Amino acid sequence: MSTKMDFLLSASSVAKRINCTQKHVYELIAEGSLQAINISTKGKRPRYKISESSLSRFIESRLVTIS
């Protein structure tokens, strides 16, 4: 059994990919729309990383179909 490890992106990288601000990425994480992991040490400000698959799921969940 093989496990594929996703590449982790910074909030800044995600913001560039989806053409928004880094602040908006943090808001998406806070509201639960975008999954992220916090890699900071205890007691420090959060340092979020977002996996490629989490970003893909987010994008797919926001697709709009015009009929």
N, C-alpha and C positions, 0 to 999 in steps of 0.2 A: 504494500500500500504506500503510495507516494502522497505527500502533502505539499501543495504549492504555497509558498510564502509570498504574500503580497508585498509590493514595494510601498513604503510608508511616505506620505506626502505631508509637507507642512501646511498650515492654514494659508500661508502666503502663496504657495504653489497651487493649492486648490482654488484660491481666489482668482489667480491668473487664468486657470483653465476654464472656469465658468464665468469669467468676466464680471467679477463683483469685487467688493472691498473685503479685506481681511476681517473687518468688524462684522460684516454680514455672515461670513463663514462661522465666526464665533457664535453669532445669534442662532444660526442653523443647528449648531452643536448643542447649544443650551436648550433649544426647544425640542430636541430629539429627532429632528429631521435628517441629520447627518451624523452617523456614528463615528466616534473618534476614541483614541486612547490618550490618556494623560501620562506623559513620561517624566513629569517633574518629580522632584523629591518632596517628601512630606513637608508641609508648611510653606512651600514656595508657590508662586503663582503658577497656574496651569500652563503646560506646554503640550499642546495637542498635536497628534499625528493622525492622519486619515489614510486608511488603506485604499488601494486602487479599487478593490471590490466594493467598499463602502461608497466611494464616489460614484461608481457605475450604478449601484442600486439607487442612489439618490437621484441621479440624472434620469434613469428609467422611470422612477416614480413621478417625475415632473413632466414627462412627455405630454404634449398636447396633440390631440387628433382633431382636426377640423373636418367636419362633414358637410 
